[in-house]
Amino acid sequence: MTLFCYLGYLLSKTPTIGHILENWSRYMTAVVYIGLGSYILWANGTLTHISVTMTVLISY
């Protein structure tokens, strides 16, 4: 874990990557959080449960 943190630190100190992170970090963070949340919902079967529930409710 320490190695990954150190590599991330070194990458952020690179001028080109540092500039990209400075300008786009807000959007990259949002994409990561949305992607992680979507993966968790999919992996736990929540989306399937919601779609089945909606199908049952619509059929009434």
Secondary structure, DSSP 4 states (H G I P E B T S, - for coil): -HHHHHHHHHHHHSHHHHHHHHHHHHHHHHHHHHHHHHHHHHHTTHHHHHHHHHHHHHH-
